[in-house]
Amino acid sequence: MTTAPTKTRSFAPHPAPTRGAFRALVSGSLLALALLAAPRVAQAQDTPPPPPPPSSGGNGFAPVATVASGFGGTGQWVFSMETADAGSGRFFIHGSNGNASITLNPSVDYFIANNISVGGSVSFSYDSSGAGATTIGVGARAGYNLNITGQVGFWPSLRLFAEHVNANHTGSSDSSFGVFAPFLYHLTPHFFLGAGPDFNLGLSGGSYTEYGIDFIIGGWI
């Protein structure tokens, strides 16, 4: 019995990968990843960051500027009319039965520093009835402003007055020291109304004491 010859196959061994081929494979993988990530990086750089949320001050509403927030600043001028003078304590223009009377007391103040003011006033009063008395006066004062709330303030001042009265061709003069302490209500920016206690003490030309509640109206720039 004859045995068939056995077929055998010979396999040529695969060459082992070289170091250069491994480096080429790694470099190709890194290049592919860089190409895929480049558009995303460019898009992230081109997109601006979102703006920060507005500050609400903790109450859910944006803060609102108050109308009195600037009153009392250095360099401000205040123009006012008030009843707190050393004599009649009023301002008006009035006529009746052919007679006329007028009383004016305009004032100007200047803030030389924050909330510290100096100023002056001129008073004029005329009454055509009776002796036809005419009163002319000047005053100087220094005050301090305190903003209590957004619309309410307190502006007391110390004052010196001097007046000359001419009635029936006879003149007389007097001087006095006064304190006026009005509370101000700022209706709108640069405009206010006020009222407060007023006290005057005669220094010369006859001793007297005057006190009451007086009023002021004015504006500032």
ChimeraX commands (.cxc) that place a marker at each C-alpha (Angstrom):
marker #1 position 0.00,0.00,0.00 radius 0.5
marker #1 position 1.36,3.17,-1.13 radius 0.5
marker #1 position 1.05,6.29,1.23 radius 0.5
marker #1 position 0.06,9.61,-0.43 radius 0.5
marker #1 position 2.54,12.27,0.09 radius 0.5
marker #1 position 1.49,14.96,2.64 radius 0.5
marker #1 position 1.16,18.46,1.35 radius 0.5
marker #1 position 2.87,21.10,3.43 radius 0.5
marker #1 position 2.66,24.83,3.17 radius 0.5
marker #1 position 5.43,27.13,3.95 radius 0.5
marker #1 position 4.65,30.66,5.32 radius 0.5
marker #1 position 7.04,33.44,4.94 radius 0.5
marker #1 position 7.34,35.30,8.26 radius 0.5
marker #1 position 5.90,38.89,8.34 radius 0.5
marker #1 position 8.51,41.46,8.95 radius 0.5
marker #1 position 8.29,43.09,12.39 radius 0.5
marker #1 position 7.05,46.68,12.34 radius 0.5
marker #1 position 9.81,49.16,12.38 radius 0.5
marker #1 position 10.06,52.23,14.69 radius 0.5
marker #1 position 9.61,54.59,11.75 radius 0.5
marker #1 position 6.23,53.07,10.83 radius 0.5
marker #1 position 5.02,53.40,14.45 radius 0.5
marker #1 position 5.94,57.06,14.51 radius 0.5
marker #1 position 4.11,57.65,11.22 radius 0.5
marker #1 position 0.96,56.03,12.63 radius 0.5
marker #1 position 1.01,58.16,15.79 radius 0.5
marker #1 position 1.65,61.36,13.81 radius 0.5
marker #1 position -1.25,60.63,11.47 radius 0.5
marker #1 position -3.63,60.06,14.40 radius 0.5
marker #1 position -2.64,63.30,16.09 radius 0.5
marker #1 position -3.08,65.22,12.83 radius 0.5
marker #1 position -6.57,63.82,12.35 radius 0.5
marker #1 position -7.60,64.81,15.88 radius 0.5
marker #1 position -6.24,68.33,15.38 radius 0.5
marker #1 position -8.22,68.78,12.17 radius 0.5
marker #1 position -11.42,67.66,13.89 radius 0.5
marker #1 position -10.96,69.99,16.91 radius 0.5
marker #1 position -9.87,73.09,14.96 radius 0.5
marker #1 position -13.39,74.28,13.90 radius 0.5
marker #1 position -14.70,73.96,17.46 radius 0.5
marker #1 position -11.82,75.98,18.90 radius 0.5
marker #1 position -12.24,78.68,16.27 radius 0.5
marker #1 position -15.99,78.88,16.96 radius 0.5
marker #1 position -15.40,79.17,20.70 radius 0.5
marker #1 position -12.89,82.00,20.18 radius 0.5
marker #1 position -15.20,83.92,17.81 radius 0.5
marker #1 position -18.22,83.83,20.18 radius 0.5
marker #1 position -18.13,86.80,22.62 radius 0.5
marker #1 position -18.83,86.05,26.27 radius 0.5
marker #1 position -22.37,86.84,27.45 radius 0.5
marker #1 position -22.80,90.20,29.23 radius 0.5
marker #1 position -23.07,90.05,33.02 radius 0.5
marker #1 position -26.58,90.30,34.45 radius 0.5
marker #1 position -27.61,93.81,35.58 radius 0.5
marker #1 position -27.23,94.55,39.25 radius 0.5
marker #1 position -30.60,94.78,40.97 radius 0.5
marker #1 position -29.36,95.98,44.34 radius 0.5
marker #1 position -30.97,92.98,46.01 radius 0.5
marker #1 position -34.58,94.14,45.55 radius 0.5
marker #1 position -35.29,93.05,41.98 radius 0.5
marker #1 position -35.34,96.60,40.61 radius 0.5
marker #1 position -32.65,98.79,39.09 radius 0.5
marker #1 position -31.59,101.66,41.38 radius 0.5
marker #1 position -33.26,105.00,40.65 radius 0.5
marker #1 position -31.45,108.31,41.15 radius 0.5
marker #1 position -33.08,110.54,43.75 radius 0.5
marker #1 position -33.87,114.17,43.06 radius 0.5
marker #1 position -31.98,115.49,46.08 radius 0.5
marker #1 position -28.85,113.39,45.64 radius 0.5
marker #1 position -26.84,116.36,44.37 radius 0.5
marker #1 position -28.00,119.13,46.72 radius 0.5
marker #1 position -25.24,120.51,48.94 radius 0.5
marker #1 position -22.29,119.80,46.65 radius 0.5
marker #1 position -19.27,122.07,46.53 radius 0.5
marker #1 position -19.70,125.00,44.14 radius 0.5
marker #1 position -23.51,125.03,44.04 radius 0.5
marker #1 position -25.52,128.27,44.05 radius 0.5
marker #1 position -28.91,128.38,45.80 radius 0.5
marker #1 position -31.48,131.11,45.09 radius 0.5
marker #1 position -34.44,131.37,47.45 radius 0.5
marker #1 position -37.23,133.53,48.81 radius 0.5
marker #1 position -38.25,133.15,52.45 radius 0.5
marker #1 position -40.29,134.64,55.26 radius 0.5
marker #1 position -37.51,134.31,57.83 radius 0.5
marker #1 position -36.35,137.94,58.07 radius 0.5
marker #1 position -35.86,140.05,61.16 radius 0.5
marker #1 position -38.98,142.15,60.74 radius 0.5
marker #1 position -42.26,141.38,59.05 radius 0.5
marker #1 position -41.64,137.67,58.56 radius 0.5
marker #1 position -43.53,137.42,55.27 radius 0.5
marker #1 position -43.24,138.09,51.56 radius 0.5
marker #1 position -46.13,139.31,49.41 radius 0.5
marker #1 position -47.47,142.06,47.17 radius 0.5
marker #1 position -50.86,143.46,48.18 radius 0.5
marker #1 position -53.12,146.37,47.36 radius 0.5
marker #1 position -56.34,147.59,48.96 radius 0.5
marker #1 position -58.36,150.85,48.93 radius 0.5
marker #1 position -55.65,152.77,47.12 radius 0.5
marker #1 position -52.91,151.56,49.46 radius 0.5
marker #1 position -50.19,149.11,48.52 radius 0.5
marker #1 position -47.70,147.05,50.47 radius 0.5
marker #1 position -44.83,144.85,49.36 radius 0.5
marker #1 position -42.40,142.69,51.27 radius 0.5
marker #1 position -39.55,140.78,49.61 radius 0.5
marker #1 position -36.67,138.83,51.09 radius 0.5
marker #1 position -34.53,137.21,48.34 radius 0.5
marker #1 position -31.42,135.25,49.31 radius 0.5
marker #1 position -28.36,133.74,47.66 radius 0.5
marker #1 position -26.21,130.97,49.16 radius 0.5
marker #1 position -23.05,129.25,47.98 radius 0.5
marker #1 position -21.67,125.87,49.10 radius 0.5
marker #1 position -17.98,126.45,49.82 radius 0.5
marker #1 position -17.57,122.75,50.71 radius 0.5
marker #1 position -19.79,119.68,50.74 radius 0.5
marker #1 position -22.95,120.62,52.72 radius 0.5
marker #1 position -21.39,123.83,54.14 radius 0.5
marker #1 position -22.94,127.05,52.82 radius 0.5
marker #1 position -22.48,130.79,53.24 radius 0.5
marker #1 position -24.85,133.39,51.91 radius 0.5
marker #1 position -26.65,136.66,52.22 radius 0.5
marker #1 position -30.07,138.20,51.88 radius 0.5
marker #1 position -31.67,141.54,51.09 radius 0.5
marker #1 position -35.02,142.47,52.56 radius 0.5
marker #1 position -37.34,145.24,51.36 radius 0.5
marker #1 position -40.70,146.25,52.77 radius 0.5
marker #1 position -42.97,149.16,51.91 radius 0.5
marker #1 position -46.41,150.07,53.20 radius 0.5
marker #1 position -48.12,153.11,51.70 radius 0.5
marker #1 position -50.76,153.32,54.42 radius 0.5
marker #1 position -50.22,155.38,57.55 radius 0.5
marker #1 position -46.72,156.86,57.72 radius 0.5
marker #1 position -45.61,155.12,54.52 radius 0.5
marker #1 position -42.91,153.05,56.23 radius 0.5
marker #1 position -40.02,151.73,54.17 radius 0.5
marker #1 position -37.67,149.08,55.55 radius 0.5
marker #1 position -34.42,147.99,53.91 radius 0.5
marker #1 position -32.23,145.30,55.41 radius 0.5
marker #1 position -29.28,143.04,54.69 radius 0.5
marker #1 position -28.29,139.73,56.23 radius 0.5
marker #1 position -25.44,137.25,56.29 radius 0.5
marker #1 position -25.61,133.59,57.25 radius 0.5
marker #1 position -23.81,130.26,57.38 radius 0.5
marker #1 position -25.56,126.90,57.14 radius 0.5
marker #1 position -25.13,123.15,57.03 radius 0.5
marker #1 position -27.18,120.80,54.84 radius 0.5
marker #1 position -28.16,117.25,55.77 radius 0.5
marker #1 position -29.86,115.02,53.17 radius 0.5
marker #1 position -32.12,112.80,55.26 radius 0.5
marker #1 position -33.77,110.80,52.46 radius 0.5
marker #1 position -33.94,111.00,48.69 radius 0.5
marker #1 position -36.32,113.97,48.78 radius 0.5
marker #1 position -36.15,115.34,52.33 radius 0.5
marker #1 position -33.32,117.42,53.78 radius 0.5
marker #1 position -32.54,119.66,56.74 radius 0.5
marker #1 position -30.73,122.98,56.19 radius 0.5
marker #1 position -30.32,125.06,59.39 radius 0.5
marker #1 position -28.38,128.34,59.39 radius 0.5
marker #1 position -27.16,131.04,61.76 radius 0.5
marker #1 position -27.90,134.63,60.68 radius 0.5
marker #1 position -27.06,138.27,61.38 radius 0.5
marker #1 position -29.46,141.02,60.24 radius 0.5
marker #1 position -29.24,144.80,60.01 radius 0.5
marker #1 position -32.25,146.95,59.05 radius 0.5
marker #1 position -33.05,150.60,58.52 radius 0.5
marker #1 position -36.62,151.84,58.86 radius 0.5
marker #1 position -37.79,155.16,57.47 radius 0.5
marker #1 position -41.28,156.19,58.56 radius 0.5
marker #1 position -42.77,159.70,58.46 radius 0.5
marker #1 position -39.37,161.15,57.53 radius 0.5
marker #1 position -37.82,159.62,60.63 radius 0.5
marker #1 position -35.18,156.89,60.39 radius 0.5
marker #1 position -34.08,154.22,62.83 radius 0.5
marker #1 position -31.80,151.20,62.62 radius 0.5
marker #1 position -31.55,147.88,64.41 radius 0.5
marker #1 position -29.65,144.60,64.25 radius 0.5
marker #1 position -30.46,141.07,65.32 radius 0.5
marker #1 position -29.18,137.52,65.51 radius 0.5
marker #1 position -31.31,134.67,64.17 radius 0.5
marker #1 position -31.57,130.93,63.60 radius 0.5
marker #1 position -33.67,129.40,60.82 radius 0.5
marker #1 position -33.90,125.58,60.58 radius 0.5
marker #1 position -36.13,124.52,57.68 radius 0.5
marker #1 position -36.83,121.00,56.52 radius 0.5
marker #1 position -36.65,120.90,52.71 radius 0.5
marker #1 position -38.77,118.84,50.36 radius 0.5
marker #1 position -37.27,118.50,46.87 radius 0.5
marker #1 position -40.25,118.33,44.52 radius 0.5
marker #1 position -38.12,117.97,41.38 radius 0.5
marker #1 position -34.38,118.20,40.67 radius 0.5
marker #1 position -33.12,121.72,41.49 radius 0.5
marker #1 position -36.38,122.91,43.11 radius 0.5
marker #1 position -37.51,122.70,46.73 radius 0.5
marker #1 position -40.02,123.92,49.31 radius 0.5
marker #1 position -39.39,124.09,53.02 radius 0.5
marker #1 position -40.60,125.15,56.46 radius 0.5
marker #1 position -39.15,125.18,59.94 radius 0.5
marker #1 position -38.69,127.06,63.23 radius 0.5
marker #1 position -37.26,130.59,63.18 radius 0.5
marker #1 position -35.88,132.61,66.09 radius 0.5
marker #1 position -34.59,136.22,66.14 radius 0.5
marker #1 position -33.06,138.12,69.04 radius 0.5
marker #1 position -32.64,141.90,68.93 radius 0.5
marker #1 position -29.06,143.09,69.47 radius 0.5
marker #1 position -29.35,146.86,68.99 radius 0.5
marker #1 position -32.09,149.42,68.34 radius 0.5
marker #1 position -34.39,147.91,70.92 radius 0.5
marker #1 position -34.42,144.49,72.50 radius 0.5
marker #1 position -37.02,142.05,71.25 radius 0.5
marker #1 position -37.54,138.34,70.76 radius 0.5
marker #1 position -39.25,136.95,67.68 radius 0.5
marker #1 position -40.01,133.31,66.94 radius 0.5
marker #1 position -42.35,131.22,64.83 radius 0.5
marker #1 position -42.60,128.92,61.82 radius 0.5
marker #1 position -41.31,130.32,58.53 radius 0.5
marker #1 position -41.25,129.16,54.94 radius 0.5
marker #1 position -38.74,129.00,52.09 radius 0.5
marker #1 position -38.97,128.31,48.36 radius 0.5
marker #1 position -35.98,128.06,46.06 radius 0.5
marker #1 position -33.81,126.33,43.51 radius 0.5
marker #1 position -30.15,125.48,42.98 radius 0.5
marker #1 position -27.66,125.18,40.14 radius 0.5
marker link #1:1,2 radius 0.2
marker link #1:2,3 radius 0.2
marker link #1:3,4 radius 0.2
marker link #1:4,5 radius 0.2
marker link #1:5,6 radius 0.2
marker link #1:6,7 radius 0.2
marker link #1:7,8 radius 0.2
marker link #1:8,9 radius 0.2
marker link #1:9,10 radius 0.2
marker link #1:10,11 radius 0.2
marker link #1:11,12 radius 0.2
marker link #1:12,13 radius 0.2
marker link #1:13,14 radius 0.2
marker link #1:14,15 radius 0.2
marker link #1:15,16 radius 0.2
marker link #1:16,17 radius 0.2
marker link #1:17,18 radius 0.2
marker link #1:18,19 radius 0.2
marker link #1:19,20 radius 0.2
marker link #1:20,21 radius 0.2
marker link #1:21,22 radius 0.2
marker link #1:22,23 radius 0.2
marker link #1:23,24 radius 0.2
marker link #1:24,25 radius 0.2
marker link #1:25,26 radius 0.2
marker link #1:26,27 radius 0.2
marker link #1:27,28 radius 0.2
marker link #1:28,29 radius 0.2
marker link #1:29,30 radius 0.2
marker link #1:30,31 radius 0.2
marker link #1:31,32 radius 0.2
marker link #1:32,33 radius 0.2
marker link #1:33,34 radius 0.2
marker link #1:34,35 radius 0.2
marker link #1:35,36 radius 0.2
marker link #1:36,37 radius 0.2
marker link #1:37,38 radius 0.2
marker link #1:38,39 radius 0.2
marker link #1:39,40 radius 0.2
marker link #1:40,41 radius 0.2
marker link #1:41,42 radius 0.2
marker link #1:42,43 radius 0.2
marker link #1:43,44 radius 0.2
marker link #1:44,45 radius 0.2
marker link #1:45,46 radius 0.2
marker link #1:46,47 radius 0.2
marker link #1:47,48 radius 0.2
marker link #1:48,49 radius 0.2
marker link #1:49,50 radius 0.2
marker link #1:50,51 radius 0.2
marker link #1:51,52 radius 0.2
marker link #1:52,53 radius 0.2
marker link #1:53,54 radius 0.2
marker link #1:54,55 radius 0.2
marker link #1:55,56 radius 0.2
marker link #1:56,57 radius 0.2
marker link #1:57,58 radius 0.2
marker link #1:58,59 radius 0.2
marker link #1:59,60 radius 0.2
marker link #1:60,61 radius 0.2
marker link #1:61,62 radius 0.2
marker link #1:62,63 radius 0.2
marker link #1:63,64 radius 0.2
marker link #1:64,65 radius 0.2
marker link #1:65,66 radius 0.2
marker link #1:66,67 radius 0.2
marker link #1:67,68 radius 0.2
marker link #1:68,69 radius 0.2
marker link #1:69,70 radius 0.2
marker link #1:70,71 radius 0.2
marker link #1:71,72 radius 0.2
marker link #1:72,73 radius 0.2
marker link #1:73,74 radius 0.2
marker link #1:74,75 radius 0.2
marker link #1:75,76 radius 0.2
marker link #1:76,77 radius 0.2
marker link #1:77,78 radius 0.2
marker link #1:78,79 radius 0.2
marker link #1:79,80 radius 0.2
marker link #1:80,81 radius 0.2
marker link #1:81,82 radius 0.2
marker link #1:82,83 radius 0.2
marker link #1:83,84 radius 0.2
marker link #1:84,85 radius 0.2
marker link #1:85,86 radius 0.2
marker link #1:86,87 radius 0.2
marker link #1:87,88 radius 0.2
marker link #1:88,89 radius 0.2
marker link #1:89,90 radius 0.2
marker link #1:90,91 radius 0.2
marker link #1:91,92 radius 0.2
marker link #1:92,93 radius 0.2
marker link #1:93,94 radius 0.2
marker link #1:94,95 radius 0.2
marker link #1:95,96 radius 0.2
marker link #1:96,97 radius 0.2
marker link #1:97,98 radius 0.2
marker link #1:98,99 radius 0.2
marker link #1:99,100 radius 0.2
marker link #1:100,101 radius 0.2
marker link #1:101,102 radius 0.2
marker link #1:102,103 radius 0.2
marker link #1:103,104 radius 0.2
marker link #1:104,105 radius 0.2
marker link #1:105,106 radius 0.2
marker link #1:106,107 radius 0.2
marker link #1:107,108 radius 0.2
marker link #1:108,109 radius 0.2
marker link #1:109,110 radius 0.2
marker link #1:110,111 radius 0.2
marker link #1:111,112 radius 0.2
marker link #1:112,113 radius 0.2
marker link #1:113,114 radius 0.2
marker link #1:114,115 radius 0.2
marker link #1:115,116 radius 0.2
marker link #1:116,117 radius 0.2
marker link #1:117,118 radius 0.2
marker link #1:118,119 radius 0.2
marker link #1:119,120 radius 0.2
marker link #1:120,121 radius 0.2
marker link #1:121,122 radius 0.2
marker link #1:122,123 radius 0.2
marker link #1:123,124 radius 0.2
marker link #1:124,125 radius 0.2
marker link #1:125,126 radius 0.2
marker link #1:126,127 radius 0.2
marker link #1:127,128 radius 0.2
marker link #1:128,129 radius 0.2
marker link #1:129,130 radius 0.2
marker link #1:130,131 radius 0.2
marker link #1:131,132 radius 0.2
marker link #1:132,133 radius 0.2
marker link #1:133,134 radius 0.2
marker link #1:134,135 radius 0.2
marker link #1:135,136 radius 0.2
marker link #1:136,137 radius 0.2
marker link #1:137,138 radius 0.2
marker link #1:138,139 radius 0.2
marker link #1:139,140 radius 0.2
marker link #1:140,141 radius 0.2
marker link #1:141,142 radius 0.2
marker link #1:142,143 radius 0.2
marker link #1:143,144 radius 0.2
marker link #1:144,145 radius 0.2
marker link #1:145,146 radius 0.2
marker link #1:146,147 radius 0.2
marker link #1:147,148 radius 0.2
marker link #1:148,149 radius 0.2
marker link #1:149,150 radius 0.2
marker link #1:150,151 radius 0.2
marker link #1:151,152 radius 0.2
marker link #1:152,153 radius 0.2
marker link #1:153,154 radius 0.2
marker link #1:154,155 radius 0.2
marker link #1:155,156 radius 0.2
marker link #1:156,157 radius 0.2
marker link #1:157,158 radius 0.2
marker link #1:158,159 radius 0.2
marker link #1:159,160 radius 0.2
marker link #1:160,161 radius 0.2
marker link #1:161,162 radius 0.2
marker link #1:162,163 radius 0.2
marker link #1:163,164 radius 0.2
marker link #1:164,165 radius 0.2
marker link #1:165,166 radius 0.2
marker link #1:166,167 radius 0.2
marker link #1:167,168 radius 0.2
marker link #1:168,169 radius 0.2
marker link #1:169,170 radius 0.2
marker link #1:170,171 radius 0.2
marker link #1:171,172 radius 0.2
marker link #1:172,173 radius 0.2
marker link #1:173,174 radius 0.2
marker link #1:174,175 radius 0.2
marker link #1:175,176 radius 0.2
marker link #1:176,177 radius 0.2
marker link #1:177,178 radius 0.2
marker link #1:178,179 radius 0.2
marker link #1:179,180 radius 0.2
marker link #1:180,181 radius 0.2
marker link #1:181,182 radius 0.2
marker link #1:182,183 radius 0.2
marker link #1:183,184 radius 0.2
marker link #1:184,185 radius 0.2
marker link #1:185,186 radius 0.2
marker link #1:186,187 radius 0.2
marker link #1:187,188 radius 0.2
marker link #1:188,189 radius 0.2
marker link #1:189,190 radius 0.2
marker link #1:190,191 radius 0.2
marker link #1:191,192 radius 0.2
marker link #1:192,193 radius 0.2
marker link #1:193,194 radius 0.2
marker link #1:194,195 radius 0.2
marker link #1:195,196 radius 0.2
marker link #1:196,197 radius 0.2
marker link #1:197,198 radius 0.2
marker link #1:198,199 radius 0.2
marker link #1:199,200 radius 0.2
marker link #1:200,201 radius 0.2
marker link #1:201,202 radius 0.2
marker link #1:202,203 radius 0.2
marker link #1:203,204 radius 0.2
marker link #1:204,205 radius 0.2
marker link #1:205,206 radius 0.2
marker link #1:206,207 radius 0.2
marker link #1:207,208 radius 0.2
marker link #1:208,209 radius 0.2
marker link #1:209,210 radius 0.2
marker link #1:210,211 radius 0.2
marker link #1:211,212 radius 0.2
marker link #1:212,213 radius 0.2
marker link #1:213,214 radius 0.2
marker link #1:214,215 radius 0.2
marker link #1:215,216 radius 0.2
marker link #1:216,217 radius 0.2
marker link #1:217,218 radius 0.2
marker link #1:218,219 radius 0.2
marker link #1:219,220 radius 0.2
marker link #1:220,221 radius 0.2
view
